[in-house]
Amino acid sequence: MGGYLKSLTPTEELAGFLSIRGMCQREAGQIGNATDSFAAAARLVAGCASYRIMAERLTSEGAARNVIRTKLQQDTR
């Protein structure tokens, strides 16, 4: 049988919830919270590369936003 429909364990369900929450937080501009949500999902389901990849991308995105924010603050002084 294919792997399209498979029952999730409670841990996998929680990780799925955390990833959806992370995407909502990202859309709301809450990059730090989104990073935390994806990192938690990645810890719960270590075999799911997409959670880890999103946590890494959000970490980079957050760092880039901090650099831009700092630069803008310096420019307004």
N, C-alpha and C positions, 0 to 999 in steps of 0.2 A: 504494500500500500504506500501511497505517497505521503509526504509530510505536510500537506497543506492544512489539514484540520487535525490538531492534536490537543489533547487536554493539557492544561498548564498546571504545574504544581502551585501551591500557595505562594512559594517564593518567587516563581516566575510571574505570577499575577501581580505581586507587589512590585517587582522590577518593571513590569509593563506600565503600571500606574505611575511609578516614579518617572519613567521616561516621558509619558504624556504630560505629567506635571512640569517636567523640565522644559518641554517645548512651549508650554503656556507661559512659564516664567521667562523664557528667552524672548518670546513675542512681547511680553510686558516690559522688557528692558532690564529684568532682574537677572543679569548674567551670572552673578555669584551664586544665587540660589539655584539657578538652572544647572550650573556646574556641579553643585553639591548633589542635586537630584540624580543626575546622570552618573556621577561617581558612585553613589549609593547603589544604583541599579547595576552598575558594572561589578561591584563587590558581591552583590547577591547572585548574579548569573555570570560567572567568570567566563563562560564559553561564548557569550554574546559579544562579538567584537564591536557591534554598532554602538552599544552603550559606552564602551571605553573610548571609541573614536569621538563620539559627541562630547564627552567630558574633556578630552584633550583639545578639541576645537574650541569649545567654550572657554577653556582656560586661556588659550591664545587670544580669543576675541576679547575677553575681559582685560587682558594685559594690554592689548592694542588700544582699547578704549581709555585705559588709565593713562597711557602715554599721550594720547590726543588731548585728554582733559587737562593734564599737567601742562602741555604746550600751550593750550588756550589760556590757562590761568596765568602763565608767564607772559604771554603776549598782551594781556589786559592790564598789566602792572605798569 
